[in-house]
Amino acid sequence: MAARIVLTTTATVPNRETKEVVNIITAEVAVGMNIFKDIFSAVRDVVGGRAGAVQDTLRDLRNQALEELREEAARVGADAVVGVDLDYSEFSGGGRSMLFIVANGTAVKLK
């Protein structure tokens, strides 16, 4: 069911009418920054200043956050999530560092 949830950065789903706003929803993914140190130490495919392994890891994390947003939308009975926004931030303290990816949007039911 979650796979059929529409995600869009726009305020509405194109060619669909919103029946009801359900709620604001979020999904968070957090990873230790040591994963990036490990990747950098193993990276041999840096071409033109781009680190493919790091980009792949960030893409996987983004996809995970969006999938969790779909699952949250399904839990609240929504058909779509509009106004989707992704935020990346780092949290450091106590000698540890973590990367957070937060996906949020407005869960809606469609007509």
N, C-alpha and C positions, 0 to 999 in steps of 0.2 A: 504494500500500500504506500509506503513512504517514497518509493521510487517514482510514483506518479504525481508527487507534490511538485508544483511549478515554483521555481525560484526566479525572481527577477529583480533587477536593481531599479526598475521603473516604479512609479506610484500605483500603477494598475497592470493587470495582465492584458496584453494586447488582444483585442477582439473578444474579450470576456467582460462581463459585468460583475462587480462585487456585490454580493448579497449581504454580507455581514463581516464586520471586523471582529476577529476573535480575541486577539491579544498580541502584545509585543513578545517576541520570543528570542532566545539567544542560545548559542552553542559555543562552548569553549574547548580549545585544545591547548594543552601545555606540554612542552618538552624541555628537558634539560639542555642547556647550551653545549654541554660536552658532546652531544651528538654531532654538532657542527665541527668541533675540534677533531673528532674522530674522522669525519668526512674529509676535512681539509688535509689531515695527515695522509689520507689514502688517495687523495685526488691526484690523478695524473692527467686528467682531461681538461685542464685549464687552457682554453683557446680564446685569444682575443680578449682576455680579462674576464671571461665568463667561466664560472665553475658549474659544470653540468650536474654533478652529483648534488651540490647544494640546491640548485634550482629544482631538481627532481624531488628532493626532500621537502622543500617549501611547497611545491605543487601537491605532494601527497598530503601534507598537513592541511592545506587549504581544502582539498577534496574531502578530507575527513571532517572538517568543521562544517562544510556544506551538507554532507550526508547526515550529520547529527542534527543540523537545523531542519532538514526534511523529516527526520524521525520525531523531533519535538513538535513539528507542525501536525504530523499524523496523530500524535498523542492528544493534541487539543482539538482534533476534529476538523482541521483546516484543509482546504484544497490547494492553497498556494501561500507563498510568502512574498510580499511586495516590499520594495524599498530595502532590499538586502544590502548590507554594508559589511565589509571585512576590515578589521583593525588588527594590526600587529604591534606588539609591544614587548619589551624586555623588562623583567623584574630581577633585581640583584639584591643580595643581602646574605650575610653570614658566609661569605666565600662561595656562594652558589649563584647561578644565573639561569634563568628560565625564559623561554620564548613563549608568549601567549598569542594565540590567534582566536579572535572572537568574531563570530558571525551573528548578526542580528537583523531583524526585520519585523514586519507586521504580518501575522498570520490572518488569513481571510478565507471566507467561504465564498464560492463563486455560484452564480445562477446557472 
